[in-house]
Amino acid sequence: MANKNSRVMLVGFGSVGTHVAKLCLRRKHGPFSKVLIVGVSDSTGAIYCESGLDPEKLLEQKSGKGLSMQEIGKSETVTANNDVVQIYTSAEDMISSDSTDYTVLFDISPVHLDVGINCIRIALRQGIHVVAANKSPIVNHYEELMESARVAGCKIRFSATVCGGLPVINIGQRDMIGASLKSITGILNSTSMYILSEMEQGSNRDAALHEAQRRGIAEADPRGDVEGGDTANKLVIIANAVLSVPATLADVAITGITSIGTDDIQRAKDKGMVVRLVARAQQDSTSRIGYTLTVQPEEVPSTSFLGCCVGTDMAVEFVSDIFEVQSFKTNETGVFPTAAAMLRDLYAIA
């Protein structure tokens, strides 16, 4: 991939998708400059151009003018040289067409829709590489997708599904090689981290949530964040991809932060502790998969690695027999790190 253009289809053109396009615009030189976006889809349709879509014009038409994909395709002003644009009703129709030519699929579709898994399955059957930021297909169909990729002789990368730009999956798969991992512990959700951090400063939970939504940190529907579902999804991906165990969401004991109040925060503070929503994979020979998986609020020492996390920090700590304790942290206030992680994964497919 480093020596030729990657012909990329974007399935999803929301916040992460538009930031992928912005990064392609920003990086005129180096590995990311070799990305050619040939197809884009969202809920309004899909468009494809053999010679490539112009990221700047695409962003202007979509984000600036708010046009649908159908309208953008008909305008024929989204390519560098006003080349022919093919219009499709859906992402599935576009990537299944005999008239489209692409080498990598980016799944950036909403987690609650089937378009992501549908398109990944189609791409793998075609022998096309996949880069995913959408957690749902990886969580719910991990073994199927890995086997399909193996049979097809192509690759699927998904580091963007866990903690955005923090390379949790890459570190676990590459840098922990040869180690017996005793535990993986982390703060994997920035929204819940922000809420707890604000509560430590005197806010109540509802006020902290509203502020997180106002700042764009929390979703309009924050249940996946505050009830622990998003963290659990990421823990399942880590368990499968790093620990190589066939974990599902049913293996995770999940408790969110919805019952945490200011009294809980104060009681912890009085003991020199803080409350964090902790994801934990703990080696356990009695467990079906060899690890106990939990997501729950825990009191941790305020001076500890996890205790020092504040605001929108996310963090992960690996404990192993030969690498001992390895700790990594990120503070991501925007979407660029997730978009950059997808392009990092693309560059790794060679």
C-alpha positions, 0 to 999 in steps of 0.5 A: 500500500505504501507504493501505490494508491489505495482505492478506498470506499467510505461506508459512513460519512458522519463525523469520523468519515468527514475527518478521514477526508479532512486528513487526506486533504491535510496530508499532501505528502507521506503515506496518507497522500496515497489514499484515493477516495473513490466511493462514499455512502451514508443514509441518503445514498452512495456515490462512486467515481472511477478517477476518485472523489475530491475530498475538498469538494465532497466536504463542501457539498456535504458538510457545507451545503448539507446535500444528500449523496444523491444530490451530490452525485447529480451535481457532478461537481465533486470530482477533480475534473468533473468526471462521471459520478455513479449514483447508488441507493445504498452502500451495499449496491455500490460495493456489489456493483461490477462497475466499481473498483476499490481495494479497501473498505472503511466501515464507519457506519452507525453501530445500530445499523446492519449496513456495516456487517453487510458491507464487510461480508461483501468486501471480504467475499470479493477479497477486499481489505477492511478497516473498521471503526464500527465496533458492532461487526467486530464485537458480534461477528469476530470469529466469522470475519477473521475466518472469512478474511483468512480464506479470502487472503485479505486483512481486516484491521480495527484499531480505531474501534478501541479508544480512538487513536490509542493503539490498544489493539496494536500494542496488545497484538504486536508489543505483548507478543510472547507474553502471558497476560495476567490482566488488562485493565483500562478506562475505555470510555471518555464520556463516563470518565469526563462525567466522573471527573466533573463530579469530583469537581462538585457537579452532580451526575446529570449536570456533568452529563449535560455539559458533556453533551453540550461539548460534543463529548457525549452522544444525544443518547448517552446510555451506551456510555453511562450504562457501560455498554460501550466499554463492554464492547471494547473489552470484548474486542480486546479479549478476542483480538489480544487475549485470543479468547472467544469472548462475547458480551454475555461473558462481561459483567456490566455495571455502569455509572448511573447509580453513582452519586455525589455521596459515592464520590465524596466517600472515595475522596475521604479515603484518598480514592477516586471512582473510575469506570474500569474495564478489567480482563483478569486471568481466571482458570475457572472461567469458560474463556480463561479470563473474568471480564468486568465493567464496573465503577471501582474505587482506585487510589487517586495517585494510581495510574487510573486514578490520575486520569481526568477529563476525557482521558482513556487508558489501558494497563497490561500486566504480563509475566515478561513485560511486567506492567505496561501503561498507556494513556491518551487524552482525545478531545476531538475526532481526528485521532479515530480518523487517523487510526483508520489511516494508520490501519490502512498503511499497515495493510501491505 
